[in-house]
């Protein structure tokens, strides 16, 4: 990982530089904010440790300029200062800093802050890789447009509303929401194993073809479960396997592939089921026109307790305005 250390005081900068080299970082250094800004534009380091008070350009201005210029990859910024007033800390965070270190810097505290930054940056990397994998299946079907983008935000909207309601106990929390946002796009990853003659058929599938199409749930589960077996503690992979296998299960037990019923269906898959069906209804496909939003909402309501978890449908009904905003923001070209 590439890091940039910014401090006009060499005696302060050098110990951080030595410590971070021992941690394996590819290091860049700058003696003021303006020099750091030029380096950041050219090298795009993932982690920046910057002093606050510096000549030419201070650390707060550097933070603001980085945040204004980021286009994709996130830069984790730790600001270092002798200022200790709470209002100063707030100013630093408002300028775009992610974390704060007070001088003199303790090595153990610096390590903790760096590791926190690594966790955030690794989460971003996982998210990019997972979404890219999900696109593999989508690219085979040019009818799906912005489906994956909408699904992610629909699912997050439902999960966050469930968390705020408090009605789902400890089942829905920030960790659950983040994992769902990251993995729900993998729900149809198994379609990479479905023959083109079925996946791209310009019309409704016959009974035999539909049985083959249904195998995408098991194919997706098997693929992701292989990865889970190599990393059994990876909760996001565990959720991805649940979503891939069970997003076509129905609350009354009439779904596939296992005929799982009610609360035995993983919660993540029950959420994806509502988001996925809603988006399929409002989207044009080769075998059907797009339904009007009102029709799609009616169908979701009619599936309450049959196809869908009734509690999740209630949450869905409370967030219709937000769903419409997401739908509008991520329109198909």
C-alpha positions as CSV (number, residue, x, y, z in Angstrom):
1,X,0.0,0.0,0.0
2,X,1.3,3.5,-0.9
3,X,1.3,6.1,1.8
4,X,2.2,9.8,1.9
5,X,3.6,11.5,5.1
6,X,3.4,15.3,5.2
7,X,5.2,17.4,7.8
8,X,7.5,20.4,7.6
9,X,9.4,19.2,10.7
10,X,11.8,16.5,9.7
11,X,12.3,15.4,13.3
12,X,8.6,14.6,13.5
13,X,8.3,13.1,10.1
14,X,11.3,10.8,10.2
15,X,10.1,8.5,13.0
16,X,6.8,8.0,11.3
17,X,8.6,7.3,8.1
18,X,10.8,4.6,9.6
19,X,7.9,3.0,11.5
20,X,5.7,2.8,8.4
21,X,8.5,1.4,6.2
22,X,8.9,-1.4,8.7
23,X,5.1,-2.1,8.2
24,X,5.8,-2.6,4.5
25,X,4.5,0.7,3.1
26,X,5.7,2.2,-0.1
27,X,6.3,5.7,1.2
28,X,6.2,9.2,-0.2
29,X,7.1,12.3,1.8
30,X,6.4,16.0,1.6
31,X,7.3,19.0,3.7
32,X,4.2,21.1,3.2
33,X,0.6,20.8,1.9
34,X,1.3,22.2,-1.5
35,X,4.1,19.7,-2.2
36,X,1.8,16.9,-0.9
37,X,-1.0,18.0,-3.1
38,X,1.2,17.8,-6.2
39,X,2.4,14.3,-5.1
40,X,-1.2,13.1,-4.4
41,X,-2.4,14.2,-7.8
42,X,0.5,12.3,-9.5
43,X,0.8,9.2,-7.3
44,X,-2.7,8.8,-5.7
45,X,-1.5,7.3,-2.4
46,X,-4.2,5.3,-0.5
47,X,-3.2,6.6,3.0
48,X,-2.1,10.1,4.0
49,X,-0.7,11.1,7.4
50,X,-0.4,14.8,7.5
51,X,0.5,17.5,10.0
52,X,-2.1,20.3,10.5
53,X,0.1,23.4,10.9
54,X,2.5,23.8,7.9
55,X,3.8,26.6,5.7
56,X,2.5,27.2,2.2
57,X,-0.6,25.0,2.6
58,X,-1.8,23.6,5.9
59,X,-3.2,20.1,6.5
60,X,-6.8,21.1,6.6
61,X,-6.6,22.7,3.1
62,X,-4.9,19.6,1.8
63,X,-7.7,17.4,3.2
64,X,-10.3,19.6,1.5
65,X,-8.5,19.5,-1.8
66,X,-8.1,15.7,-1.8
67,X,-11.8,15.2,-0.9
68,X,-12.9,17.6,-3.7
69,X,-10.8,15.8,-6.3
70,X,-11.4,12.1,-5.4
71,X,-13.2,10.3,-8.3
72,X,-13.1,6.7,-7.4
73,X,-10.6,5.3,-5.0
74,X,-10.8,6.6,-1.5
75,X,-7.9,8.1,0.4
76,X,-7.8,7.5,4.1
77,X,-6.4,10.7,5.9
78,X,-5.0,10.9,9.4
79,X,-4.3,14.4,10.6
80,X,-1.6,15.0,13.2
81,X,-1.5,18.1,15.4
82,X,-0.7,19.5,18.8
83,X,-4.2,21.0,18.9
84,X,-6.3,19.2,21.4
85,X,-9.5,21.3,21.7
86,X,-12.7,19.4,20.7
87,X,-13.7,22.1,18.3
88,X,-10.3,21.8,16.5
89,X,-10.9,18.0,16.1
90,X,-14.3,18.7,14.7
91,X,-12.8,21.2,12.2
92,X,-10.3,18.5,11.1
93,X,-13.0,15.9,10.5
94,X,-15.2,18.4,8.7
95,X,-12.3,19.2,6.4
96,X,-12.2,15.5,5.4
97,X,-9.9,13.8,7.8
98,X,-10.8,10.2,8.8
99,X,-8.8,10.1,12.0
100,X,-6.8,12.3,14.4
101,X,-3.5,11.9,16.2
102,X,-2.2,14.2,18.9
103,X,1.5,15.1,19.2
104,X,3.7,13.7,20.5
105,X,2.7,10.5,18.6
106,X,2.8,7.2,20.5
107,X,3.9,4.3,18.2
108,X,1.2,2.0,19.5
109,X,-1.5,4.6,18.8
110,X,-0.2,5.3,15.3
111,X,-0.3,1.5,14.6
112,X,-3.9,1.3,15.7
113,X,-4.9,4.3,13.5
114,X,-3.1,2.9,10.5
115,X,-4.8,-0.6,11.0
116,X,-8.2,1.1,11.1
117,X,-7.4,2.8,7.9
118,X,-6.4,-0.4,6.3
119,X,-9.7,-2.0,7.3
120,X,-11.6,0.7,5.5
121,X,-9.4,0.6,2.4
122,X,-9.6,-3.2,2.3
123,X,-13.4,-3.1,2.5
124,X,-13.4,-0.7,-0.5
125,X,-11.2,-3.2,-2.4
126,X,-13.5,-6.1,-1.6
127,X,-16.5,-4.1,-2.7
128,X,-14.9,-3.4,-6.1
129,X,-13.9,-7.0,-6.6
130,X,-17.3,-8.4,-5.6
131,X,-19.2,-5.9,-7.8
132,X,-16.9,-6.8,-10.7
133,X,-17.6,-10.5,-10.2
134,X,-21.3,-9.8,-10.2
135,X,-21.0,-8.0,-13.5
136,X,-19.7,-11.2,-15.1
137,X,-23.2,-12.6,-15.1
138,X,-24.9,-9.3,-16.0
139,X,-22.6,-8.7,-19.0
140,X,-24.0,-11.8,-20.6
141,X,-27.5,-10.3,-20.6
142,X,-27.5,-6.7,-21.9
143,X,-31.2,-6.4,-20.9
144,X,-30.4,-5.9,-17.2
145,X,-28.9,-2.4,-17.5
146,X,-28.4,-0.8,-14.1
147,X,-30.1,-3.6,-12.3
148,X,-27.2,-4.4,-9.9
149,X,-26.8,-0.7,-8.9
150,X,-30.5,-0.4,-8.1
151,X,-30.6,-3.7,-6.2
152,X,-27.7,-2.6,-3.9
153,X,-29.4,0.6,-2.9
154,X,-32.9,-0.9,-2.6
155,X,-31.4,-3.5,-0.2
156,X,-29.5,-1.0,1.8
157,X,-32.6,1.2,2.1
158,X,-34.7,-1.7,3.4
159,X,-32.0,-2.9,5.8
160,X,-31.3,0.6,7.2
161,X,-35.0,1.1,7.7
162,X,-35.3,-2.2,9.5
163,X,-32.4,-1.3,11.7
164,X,-34.0,2.1,12.6
165,X,-37.3,0.4,13.4
166,X,-35.7,-1.8,16.1
167,X,-38.3,-4.5,15.2
168,X,-35.6,-6.9,14.0
169,X,-33.6,-7.1,17.2
170,X,-29.9,-7.8,16.7
171,X,-30.4,-9.5,13.3
172,X,-29.9,-6.2,11.5
173,X,-27.0,-3.9,12.5
174,X,-24.4,-1.8,10.7
175,X,-22.2,-4.9,10.0
176,X,-25.2,-6.7,8.4
177,X,-26.2,-3.7,6.3
178,X,-22.6,-3.2,5.0
179,X,-22.3,-6.9,4.1
180,X,-25.7,-6.9,2.4
181,X,-24.8,-3.8,0.3
182,X,-21.5,-5.5,-0.7
183,X,-22.9,-9.0,-1.5
184,X,-26.5,-8.6,-2.7
185,X,-25.2,-7.9,-6.3
186,X,-23.9,-11.5,-6.4
187,X,-27.5,-12.9,-6.2
188,X,-27.4,-14.0,-9.9
189,X,-23.7,-14.9,-10.2
190,X,-24.7,-18.5,-11.0
191,X,-26.2,-17.4,-14.3
192,X,-22.6,-17.6,-15.7
193,X,-23.4,-21.4,-15.8
194,X,-26.7,-21.1,-17.7
195,X,-26.5,-21.8,-21.4
196,X,-27.0,-18.8,-23.7
197,X,-29.9,-20.4,-25.5
198,X,-31.8,-20.2,-22.3
199,X,-30.4,-17.0,-20.7
200,X,-30.8,-15.0,-23.9
201,X,-34.0,-16.6,-25.2
202,X,-36.2,-13.8,-26.6
203,X,-39.4,-15.1,-25.0
204,X,-40.8,-17.1,-22.1
205,X,-39.0,-20.3,-21.1
206,X,-40.7,-23.6,-21.4
207,X,-40.8,-26.0,-18.4
208,X,-37.6,-27.8,-19.2
209,X,-35.7,-24.5,-19.8
210,X,-37.0,-23.0,-16.6
211,X,-35.8,-26.0,-14.6
212,X,-32.3,-25.3,-16.1
213,X,-32.6,-21.6,-15.3
214,X,-33.4,-22.4,-11.7
215,X,-30.0,-24.1,-11.3
216,X,-28.3,-20.7,-11.3
217,X,-29.1,-20.6,-7.5
218,X,-27.2,-23.7,-6.8
219,X,-24.4,-22.9,-9.2
220,X,-23.9,-19.5,-7.5
221,X,-24.0,-21.1,-4.1
222,X,-21.5,-23.8,-5.0
223,X,-19.1,-21.2,-6.5
224,X,-19.2,-18.9,-3.5
225,X,-19.2,-21.7,-0.9
226,X,-15.9,-22.9,-2.4
227,X,-14.5,-19.4,-1.5
228,X,-16.1,-19.6,1.9
229,X,-14.4,-22.9,2.7
230,X,-11.1,-21.2,2.1
231,X,-12.1,-18.3,4.4
232,X,-14.6,-19.6,6.9
233,X,-14.5,-16.5,9.1
234,X,-15.5,-14.2,6.2
235,X,-19.1,-13.2,7.1
236,X,-19.6,-11.4,3.9
237,X,-18.9,-14.6,1.9
238,X,-21.4,-16.5,4.1
239,X,-24.0,-13.9,3.4
240,X,-23.2,-14.1,-0.3
241,X,-23.8,-17.8,-0.3
242,X,-27.2,-17.3,1.4
243,X,-28.3,-14.7,-1.1
244,X,-27.2,-16.7,-4.1
245,X,-29.0,-19.8,-3.1
246,X,-32.1,-18.5,-1.4
247,X,-33.2,-15.3,-3.1
248,X,-35.9,-17.2,-5.1
249,X,-37.3,-19.0,-2.0
250,X,-40.8,-17.9,-1.1
251,X,-42.3,-17.2,2.3
252,X,-45.0,-19.9,1.9
253,X,-42.4,-22.5,0.9
254,X,-43.3,-22.6,-2.8
255,X,-39.9,-21.2,-4.0
256,X,-36.7,-22.9,-5.2
257,X,-34.2,-24.5,-5.0
258,X,-35.0,-26.0,-1.5
259,X,-38.6,-25.0,-0.8
260,X,-37.5,-23.3,2.4
261,X,-40.3,-21.5,4.3
262,X,-40.8,-18.4,6.3
263,X,-38.1,-17.3,8.8
264,X,-36.0,-20.4,7.8
265,X,-35.1,-18.4,4.7
266,X,-32.0,-16.3,5.5
267,X,-33.0,-12.7,6.3
268,X,-30.5,-11.4,3.7
269,X,-32.3,-13.5,1.0
270,X,-35.7,-12.3,2.1
271,X,-34.6,-8.7,1.7
272,X,-33.1,-9.4,-1.7
273,X,-36.2,-11.2,-2.9
274,X,-38.3,-8.0,-2.4
275,X,-35.7,-5.7,-4.1
276,X,-35.1,-8.1,-6.9
277,X,-38.7,-8.8,-7.8
278,X,-39.6,-5.1,-7.6
279,X,-36.8,-4.2,-10.0
280,X,-37.6,-7.0,-12.4
281,X,-41.2,-5.8,-12.5
282,X,-40.4,-2.2,-13.3
283,X,-37.8,-3.1,-15.9
284,X,-38.3,-4.0,-19.6
285,X,-37.2,-7.5,-20.6
286,X,-37.3,-9.4,-23.9
287,X,-40.3,-11.4,-22.6
288,X,-42.3,-8.5,-21.1
289,X,-42.7,-4.7,-21.0
290,X,-41.9,-2.7,-17.9
291,X,-44.7,-2.6,-15.4
292,X,-45.9,0.8,-14.1
293,X,-44.6,1.5,-10.6
294,X,-48.1,1.3,-9.2
295,X,-48.6,-2.1,-10.7
296,X,-45.3,-3.3,-9.3
297,X,-46.1,-2.1,-5.8
298,X,-49.5,-3.8,-6.0
299,X,-47.9,-7.1,-6.9
300,X,-45.4,-6.8,-4.0
301,X,-48.3,-6.1,-1.7
302,X,-50.3,-9.1,-3.0
303,X,-47.3,-11.3,-2.3
304,X,-47.2,-10.4,1.3
305,X,-47.0,-13.6,3.4
306,X,-47.0,-15.7,0.2
307,X,-43.9,-14.7,-1.8
308,X,-42.4,-12.2,0.6
309,X,-41.8,-11.8,4.3
310,X,-44.7,-9.6,5.5
311,X,-42.5,-7.6,7.8
312,X,-40.2,-6.6,5.0
313,X,-43.1,-5.7,2.7
314,X,-44.3,-3.3,5.4
315,X,-40.8,-1.7,5.5
316,X,-40.9,-1.6,1.7
317,X,-44.2,0.3,1.7
318,X,-42.8,2.8,4.1
319,X,-39.9,3.6,1.8
320,X,-41.7,4.0,-1.6
321,X,-40.5,7.5,-2.1
322,X,-36.9,6.6,-1.6
323,X,-37.3,3.6,-3.9
324,X,-38.6,6.0,-6.6
325,X,-35.5,8.2,-6.1
326,X,-33.1,5.3,-6.5
327,X,-35.1,4.1,-9.6
328,X,-34.7,7.6,-11.1
329,X,-31.0,8.0,-10.2
330,X,-30.0,4.6,-11.7
331,X,-32.1,4.5,-14.8
332,X,-31.3,2.1,-17.6
333,X,-29.7,3.8,-20.7
